[in-house]
Each structure stands twice: as structure tokens, then as C-alpha cells.
């Protein structure tokens, strides 16, 4: 019975502890080398430790939607903004509501914080509208001679796009200028032609557009179109304010060199299923490709069928983002399923547009109320206090280990050092890899991990001491104690990791940093105990200092109360006392 157990102990690591130690040493060297080669020798810090930017966004009332600013829409906006910002790699961004109409966004200092600021309040209201008329971007004085705004003329430098196939799209044709009278007549004719039942939508709704345009509204739209100056950035941004998706509107190109009269929205951003930035090798340009939902694909097919039968510019499909025409491709055949937005995109602008489209449009419009710079002074003071508390706790743990376990404390301290090296290097590498940022709760999680790791050592050491108390020598005691200690350590760490995982999934913001660090250090505890503490203990059991039961080793049989003759003396006494009792 004893021989098989000894054999299993040997094969389990008693005879080959060097392999486990070599494995963890290679891992430590690789992680440390990767940290220095990547240039990230310190972990990324969160806003409470590194400082950053705090932005207050104020929700604006929307025409026709007096109750739009409500708790549901505010929470939806928080969720979308958080996904957008973290999608740019700015991890640990804090997004939360303040009062009934404000959202606070805290962005840690980092390479992408500027981009994040530009996108946090972007409404990203995307609509596909048919083009009714398109002209140059400047207003024209009354009576200026010019050709009609029919769409024929010199092409402008506005962005181009394709709907599904490069052969079915081209740059929009625009007239540099037109007289106010001619423009007004073109607007009236275009609106009359478009005054037919339409499947336009508002935010994905299937409600039909109005079947006719009142004269007063037409006149106002004519006046607005002829007077619109798209070269003025403020006028360009305000061109479509207050217009419902079901109504016709005017809009400028994103470059300001063309202005459009657009029909009711036929497809909305909610009909986009996915969007991503791609580089077209053939044309050498960046573009944004979009995939529609099943419902959106049907809408897209219906409108492209209608547009493909029209003459220019009525066969153009304007892609309007937050009131500006990003591109206006011509449609020559019925399309469905996908679309591509191309034009004067850089890689960054294409990725930014794909990001806001992928994560959805905000249900509300926001304006920047305040933008402040956050210093790390307060967080630095708290970090210093936390590190002092951690150092005191670690010192108390060391004093306890030395006083109670003596020589075994050397193994425990080496294990804590290995665990600390692995934790630090992994945190430093996770910054550029997944955007992990170290904040104050994460530091607290690392400090708590000291106790978890020390607990694993104590469980194993006490199992070994129990075996010695039963009369076994050190080397068999080390191997016999390991299976029982291993089960206890795994169960304890599993419970700790499960708690960290649940906490990470059900919480947001800084609490996730605590949960992530706690889960990471719990996993590393298992690695260190299995690949370092146990092999080192096996090697130490072969040394004279530990094997002989030196009083300073922490494994002195006499101090532990081990009395090998105890069992035999009990059996002898039992036989001697029995006749007396009889």
C-alpha cells in the first residue's frame, strides 16, 4: 500500500521540481522582456491616479418630443457613450448620470482621450434621404443669372460613396451656383414631385411621410435653401435643426461646398446592423462598410429600386449624419443588404465614423456644458495612503510568518515576490493590450490578494506540519500533505475567483477594476503555488537544514509535538492494564 503512494508522489513532482521552476522562470523572463521591449514599464493609471478630462454633457429638448429626456433615454445614452469611449481603447472611462439631464464623462489622460472627447456627445443620427436638388454651397443673390439646379454641371469635390458595387455609384453632380429665383422654382418642383406616399421612417419607425407639403412650408423651405451658406460652419451645423425625419429638409455637405434639398428619410441608423472601417486596395482609399438588419435591408432595397428609375440628381441617395451629408452616391440599380461610405476619409476618421455607427445613435442630443481638467493630486494622496496601509499589512504578514513558521517564511516570501513580479508585469502589458488602467480600487484588489496568497502557503505548511506530528519524516510529509492542501487551495481560490467574476459582470466603473485585479491575482496564486511554492518546498525538504528538523526551520518535530513512540507505548499500556482491570 505504501509503495504505490510513494511512487505517485514521486511522479507528481518530488523527483522533478526543476521542470516546474524552469517553466515559471521562463514565464517571468518572457513577461519582463515583453514589458521592456514594448516600452510600457509601468501600468496605465486611471483618472483618479493619473488625472484626465471631465466633461459634463447636457441633454437638449427635441422638437415634437417633449418627454424625450427621461431616465430610460439617459441610461441608454450612458451605455452607448461608455461603449464608444472604451471602443477607442480609453479604458476605465467613467460615464454616469447627474440629475435628470446631465451626463458626466471622466476620461483618463491617454493617447486617445482627445478622440474620445470628440465622440462622447456625437448624436450620430444617421439617415438615408433621397436627393431632390443639389447646388453649390454658397447663397446666391436674387436675380443672378445661372443655369437651373437640375444636377447637370461641373462636379464638385464632395465625398463620394457607393451603395453596394463600385459600378453603381459615382460622385454627385452639382452646380456651383444658381439664382435665387431658379433655386426656389427647383425646390417647388422637386417637392411637388416628391409629394407621394413614402416608406420613410423616424428612428426605425414605419410611419409614412406626409403626402403633401403645405404652401407655407414649401415657401419657407425655398427661402431657407436659397439663403443657406454652407461655407459658414455654424450655418452648416444648424441647417437641419428641428426637422423631423419624416419631413423634407436642407443639408450641407461635410466639406461645405454643396447644399442639398433632401426628401423624407427612407432608412435610419437603427437599420444598420454593423459598420467597420476598411481600406480599399484598388482605389487606395479608406471607406466605411455597413451591413443592414433584415428590416433595414428591405427598406434599402425599396428606395434604391425607386431611385434607380430617376434622372440625376434624383437618383442620388444622401447619407446624412447629424444633419450633414457625408456622401451622396448615384444609384443605378436595385440594391440591398450592405452599403459603403467613401470619400475624403483618413484611417482615423473612417474608424471614428464606424465606431459611432457600430455602437448606435444616441437617443438624445447633447451639448458640452463644462469641460474641466482633473488633476491626480487627490488620487495620489489616496494612493500613497493605500500603499502605506499595504506596506504595513505586508510587514505584519512577514512578522507573523517569521515568528510562527521561521525557516518556512523564506519560502513564503519568495513566493510572494514571484507573485508580485508576475502581477506587475502582466498589469503593465495589459494596459496597451486591452486598455486596462490601474485605479484605486484595483490597487485595493492587489493588496487583498496578499492575504489570499499567504493563506495558500499557510494551508500547505500546516498540512506538512500535521504529517510530521503523525510521526513522518519531512520528505514523505511534503508529498503526502500536497494532495490534501491542493484540494483546499483550489476550492478556496475557485470561490474567490467566482466572487470576482460575478462582481466584474454586475458592476461598472471603478468597482470592475477591483474585481478584475482580484480575479487576476487569484489565478496567479494558483500558478505560483503549483509551479513555485510546491517545487521549492520539495527541494528544501532535501536540504539538511529542513530535513534534520532544525529548530529554526519551522519543522522541528519536538516543537510540533511529534512523539514517534507514542502509538507503540499506547498498545503496550493497553495490554498491561487489561489484566489489572480483569
C-alpha positions, -999 to 999 in steps of 0.1 A, spaced: 0 0 0 28 24 9 49 18 -22 23 29 -48 16 61 -28 53 69 -28 56 62 -65 27 86 -72 43 112 -51 75 109 -69 59 112 -103 38 140 -92 68 163 -87 90 150 -59 117 139 -83 113 167 -110 107 200 -93 132 217 -116 108 214 -145 81 235 -128 106 260 -116 121 263 -151 86 269 -166 77 297 -142 112 312 -146 108 313 -184 73 329 -180 88 356 -157 116 363 -181 93 365 -211 68 388 -194 96 411 -181 113 411 -215 80 419 -233 73 447 -208 107 464 -216 105 457 -253 70 472 -256 82 504 -237 54 501 -212 73 495 -180 46 509 -157 9 501 -156 -15 525 -171 -32 547 -145 -69 555 -142 -82 591 -139 -81 591 -101 -43 584 -102 -32 600 -135 -57 628 -140 -76 635 -172 -106 653 -185 -141 656 -170 -169 665 -195 -204 675 -185 -230 668 -212 -264 685 -211 -294 669 -228 -313 692 -252 -350 691 -258 -360 677 -292 -388 691 -314 -420 671 -311 -406 650 -283 -413 669 -250 -408 638 -229 -376 626 -246 -354 635 -217 -363 606 -193 -345 581 -172 -346 553 -199 -331 575 -227 -305 589 -203 -294 554 -192 -293 543 -229 -271 573 -237 -247 564 -208 -244 529 -221 -237 540 -257 -212 567 -247 -193 542 -225 -191 517 -253 -179 543 -277 -152 557 -255 -139 523 -244 -141 511 -280 -114 536 -287 -91 520 -262 -97 546 -234 -103 521 -207 -116 530 -172 -136 559 -186 -164 568 -161 -198 576 -175 -227 584 -152 -258 605 -150 -260 636 -128 -295 649 -121 -322 645 -147 -305 659 -178 -267 658 -173 -241 631 -180 -206 632 -165 -178 616 -186 -144 612 -169 -117 603 -195 -82 593 -181 -52 610 -196 -41 590 -226 -33 590 -263 -70 586 -273 -86 609 -248 -89 637 -274 -108 614 -298 -130 602 -270 -139 638 -262 -149 644 -298 -172 614 -298 -188 614 -264 -216 638 -274 -219 629 -311 -255 622 -317 -248 600 -347 -283 603 -361 -278 586 -395 -305 588 -422 -306 578 -459 -325 605 -477 -333 609 -515 -317 639 -531 -342 663 -547 -319 691 -556 -282 699 -551 -263 731 -558 -231 749 -548 -227 757 -511 -229 795 -512 -261 816 -512 -270 834 -544 -283 870 -546 -317 875 -561 -317 876 -600 -282 862 -605 -281 845 -639 -273 808 -637 -284 775 -650 -311 756 -632 -303 733 -603 -310 702 -623 -279 684 -613 -261 689 -645 -229 709 -644 -194 707 -631 -188 680 -605 -180 693 -570 -154 679 -546 -180 665 -522 -173 630 -508 -184 601 -529 -199 568 -519 -211 535 -533 -241 516 -522 -231 481 -529 -210 478 -560 -183 503 -573 -200 504 -607 -233 515 -593 -221 547 -576 -204 579 -586 -197 614 -573 -227 637 -570 -230 662 -598 -236 697 -585 -239 732 -599 -215 757 -584 -242 784 -582 -278 792 -591 -301 822 -589 -324 825 -560 -354 825 -584 -342 794 -602 -334 777 -569 -368 785 -555 -385 771 -586 -364 740 -584 -373 735 -548 -410 738 -555 -409 714 -585 -388 689 -565 -412 690 -535 -442 685 -557 -426 656 -575 -417 640 -541 -452 646 -526 -461 609 -530 -466 582 -503 -433 572 -489 -420 545 -466 -399 570 -447 -391 562 -411 -382 581 -380 -356 563 -359 -367 530 -374 -404 536 -374 -426 526 -403 -449 556 -401 -455 571 -436 -443 606 -445 -468 634 -452 -483 630 -487 -483 667 -495 -463 698 -485 -483 729 -475 -475 761 -495 -463 779 -464 -438 751 -455 -427 750 -492 -421 787 -493 -401 786 -460 -380 757 -473 -374 776 -506 -362 806 -487 -340 785 -464 -325 766 -493 -316 797 -513 -302 816 -483 -282 787 -468 -245 794 -467 -227 760 -463 -193 777 -462 -203 790 -427 -196 762 -402 -223 774 -378 -249 777 -405 -239 742 -418 -243 726 -384 -277 743 -378 -292 736 -413 -313 706 -403 -321 716 -367 -356 709 -356 -365 688 -387 -383 655 -383 -370 625 -402 -404 623 -419 -401 659 -433 -380 672 -462 -350 693 -452 -320 711 -464 -284 700 -456 -248 708 -464 -220 685 -474 -195 679 -447 -170 700 -466 -194 729 -471 -190 730 -509 -225 718 -517 -260 721 -503 -289 697 -508 -326 696 -507 -335 662 -493 -367 642 -491 -380 623 -460 -357 597 -445 -362 563 -460 -336 543 -439 -323 552 -405 -292 545 -384 -312 520 -364 -314 498 -395 -276 495 -396 -265 462 -381 -227 467 -382 -202 491 -395 -164 489 -399 -136 509 -415 -118 492 -444 -90 502 -468 -99 497 -505 -67 484 -521 -79 490 -557 -89 526 -552 -64 534 -524 -89 550 -501 -105 544 -467 -142 537 -465 -168 526 -440 -188 495 -449 -222 489 -434 -244 458 -430 -282 463 -426 -306 445 -405 -332 423 -423 -358 451 -419 -333 477 -430 -322 457 -460 -358 456 -472 -362 494 -468 -329 499 -486 -340 477 -515 -373 495 -518 -357 530 -520 -328 520 -543 -354 505 -567 -373 538 -568 -341 559 -571 -326 538 -599 -355 548 -622 -349 586 -617 -327 610 -635 -298 629 -618 -298 643 -592 -330 625 -581 -312 592 -584 -288 601 -557 -291 588 -521 -277 613 -495 -262 597 -464 -269 623 -437 -250 621 -404 -261 645 -377 -276 668 -404 -246 668 -427 -244 649 -460 -214 626 -457 -218 614 -492 -244 612 -520 -239 583 -543 -259 577 -575 -280 546 -576 -283 528 -610 -298 496 -599 -318 480 -571 -295 472 -541 -299 455 -507 -280 442 -477 -250 465 -475 -236 499 -483 -202 517 -483 -195 553 -474 -163 566 -491 -148 599 -497 -121 621 -482 -116 597 -452 -84 592 -433 -79 560 -414 -88 578 -382 -119 595 -395 -132 562 -410 -126 544 -378 -144 571 -358 -174 570 -381 -176 532 -380 -173 534 -342 -203 557 -337 -224 537 -362 -215 504 -347 -224 514 -311 -256 532 -321 -271 566 -322 -277 585 -290 -314 588 -282 -309 624 -273 -289 654 -284 -263 668 -261 -242 699 -257 -210 703 -238 -219 722 -206 -184 722 -190 -150 707 -197 -125 706 -169 -91 691 -164 -88 667 -134 -55 666 -115 -42 634 -99 -33 652 -66 -62 638 -46 -58 603 -61 -21 605 -55 -26 612 -18 -51 583 -15 -27 560 -34 1 569 -10 -21 562 20 -32 529 4 4 519 -3 14 527 32 -15 506 45 -5 478 22 31 480 33 20 479 70 -2 449 62 27 431 43 51 438 72 27 423 97 23 392 75 61 389 73 65 392 110 38 366 116 54 342 91 89 346 106 77 343 142 55 313 136 70 294 106 106 305 109 125 289 80 93 283 61 88 320 60 117 322 35 97 300 10 66 321 16 84 354 10 100 341 -22 65 330 -34 51 364 -26 80 380 -46 73 358 -76 36 366 -74 43 403 -72 66 402 -103 40 383 -123 12 407 -112 32 438 -120 44 427 -155 10 414 -165 -7 447 -154 19 467 -174 13 446 -205 -25 447 -202 -25 485 -205 -16 486 -242 -31 452 -249 -67 456 -236 -67 491 -223 -65 481 -186 -59 511 -163 -49 508 -127 -72 528 -103 -75 530 -66 -100 500 -63 -76 479 -84 -48 487 -60 -71 476 -32 -77 443 -50 -39 438 -53 -35 444 -16 -63 420 -7 -45 394 -29 -16 394 -5 -39 378 21 -52 352 -4 -17 342 -15 -5 340 21 -35 318 30 -25 293 4 10 290 19 -4 286 53 -27 258 42 2 238 27 26 244 56 0 233 82 -7 201 62 31 193 62 33 200 100 3 177 106 21 149 88 52 155 109 31 154 140 19 120 130 55 108 130 66 110 94 99 124 82 99 156 62 102 143 26 73 119 28 54 146 48 58 171 20 44 148 -7 16 133 14 5 168 25 3 182 -10 -28 164 -23 -49 175 7 -36 210 6 -40 212 -31 -77 204 -29 -83 231 -2 -63 257 -21 -82 251 -54 -116 252 -37 -107 284 -18 -93 301 -50 -123 290 -70 -147 306 -46 -126 338 -46 -124 339 -84 -161 332 -88 -169 361 -65 -146 384 -85 -161 373 -118 -197 379 -106 -186 413 -92 -170 422 -126 -201 413 -146 -227 430 -125 -208 462 -117 -195 491 -138 -167 517 -135 -141 515 -107 -156 485 -90 -148 465 -121 -111 474 -116 -112 459 -81 -129 427 -94 -105 424 -123 -74 427 -101 -88 403 -76 -96 377 -102 -62 381 -119 -43 377 -86 -64 347 -76 -54 329 -108 -18 338 -103 -20 324 -68 -28 290 -82 1 293 -107 26 303 -80 16 277 -56 17 249 -82 48 259 -101 69 276 -74 59 270 -38 54 232 -41 86 226 -61 107 248 -38 93 230 -8 103 197 -24 139 210 -29 141 224 6 130 191 21 162 176 7 185 200 25 200 192 59 186 223 75 150 214 69 153 176 68 170 174 102 142 193 118 164 223 128 146 244 155 148 274 132 133 255 102 97 257 115 95 219 111 111 208 144 93 176 154 98 183 191 83 218 189 54 204 168 47 178 195 55 147 174 62 116 195 70 86 173 70 60 201 35 72 212 15 47 193 36 17 204 35 28 240 -2 31 239 -6 -5 227 18 -19 254 0 0 281 -33 -14 269 -20 -49 271 -5 -44 306 -36 -27 321 -61 -52 308 -53 -80 334 -55 -54 362 -89 -44 351 -99 -80 349 
